[in-house]
Amino acid sequence: MIKKYLGIVGFLLALIGLTISVLYEFYGTDMEPLGEISFFVWITTMTISSEINKEKPKKWWVYTISILSLAAIIAMLFVYS
């Protein structure tokens, strides 16, 4: 069931994160990393969702996307902290 709705979950997380980021930006607080990480999580979940919903998903592609996205998120957190 989770693989069917993974893209929707990623979209909802991105929507919440981007909304919070925009609201805080409007009131003068910099929350740019939250917006970027939310957008990146959305792209990652959509990519993984499209791959695992195929008839013959490539597990190496899912693992590669997962590892690279985690590395990129950690790098973003390191840069912004």
C-alpha positions as CSV (number, residue, x, y, z in Angstrom):
1,M,0.0,0.0,0.0
2,I,2.8,2.4,0.8
3,K,4.3,2.1,-2.6
4,K,1.0,3.1,-4.2
5,Y,0.8,6.4,-2.3
6,L,4.5,7.2,-1.9
7,G,4.3,10.1,-4.4
8,I,1.3,11.6,-2.7
9,V,3.0,11.4,0.7
10,G,6.0,13.2,-0.7
11,F,3.8,15.8,-2.2
12,L,2.0,16.4,1.1
13,L,5.3,16.7,3.0
14,A,6.6,19.1,0.4
15,L,3.4,21.2,0.6
16,I,3.6,21.5,4.3
17,G,7.4,22.3,4.3
18,L,7.1,24.8,1.5
19,T,4.1,26.5,3.1
20,I,5.9,26.8,6.4
21,S,9.0,28.2,4.6
22,V,6.9,30.8,2.7
23,L,5.1,31.9,5.8
24,Y,8.3,32.3,7.8
25,E,9.9,34.1,4.9
26,F,6.9,36.5,4.8
27,Y,7.4,37.3,8.5
28,G,11.2,37.8,8.1
29,T,12.6,34.6,9.4
30,D,14.9,32.7,7.0
31,M,13.6,29.1,6.6
32,E,15.1,28.5,3.1
33,P,16.7,25.1,4.0
34,L,13.3,23.7,4.9
35,G,11.8,24.7,1.6
36,E,14.7,23.3,-0.4
37,I,14.7,20.0,1.6
38,S,11.0,19.7,1.2
39,F,11.2,20.2,-2.5
40,F,14.0,17.7,-2.7
41,V,12.1,15.1,-0.7
42,W,9.1,15.6,-3.1
43,I,11.3,15.0,-6.2
44,T,12.9,11.9,-4.5
45,T,9.6,10.3,-3.5
46,M,8.1,10.9,-6.9
47,T,11.1,9.3,-8.6
48,I,11.1,6.3,-6.3
49,S,7.3,6.0,-6.6
50,S,7.4,6.0,-10.4
51,E,10.1,3.3,-10.3
52,I,8.6,0.9,-7.8
53,N,5.2,1.1,-9.4
54,K,6.6,-0.4,-12.7
55,E,6.0,-4.0,-13.5
56,K,9.7,-4.8,-13.1
57,P,11.3,-2.2,-10.9
58,K,15.0,-1.8,-10.8
59,K,16.0,-2.1,-7.2
60,W,19.5,-0.8,-7.9
61,W,17.9,2.5,-9.2
62,V,15.7,2.8,-6.1
63,Y,18.7,2.3,-3.8
64,T,20.9,4.7,-5.8
65,I,18.2,7.4,-5.7
66,S,17.7,6.8,-1.9
67,I,21.4,7.0,-1.1
68,L,22.1,10.0,-3.2
69,S,19.1,11.9,-1.9
70,L,20.1,11.2,1.7
71,A,23.6,12.3,1.0
72,A,22.3,15.5,-0.6
73,I,20.0,16.2,2.3
74,I,22.8,15.7,4.8
75,A,25.0,18.0,2.7
76,M,22.3,20.7,2.7
77,L,21.9,20.4,6.4
78,F,25.7,20.7,6.8
79,V,25.9,23.7,4.6
80,Y,23.0,25.6,6.2
81,S,23.9,24.9,9.8
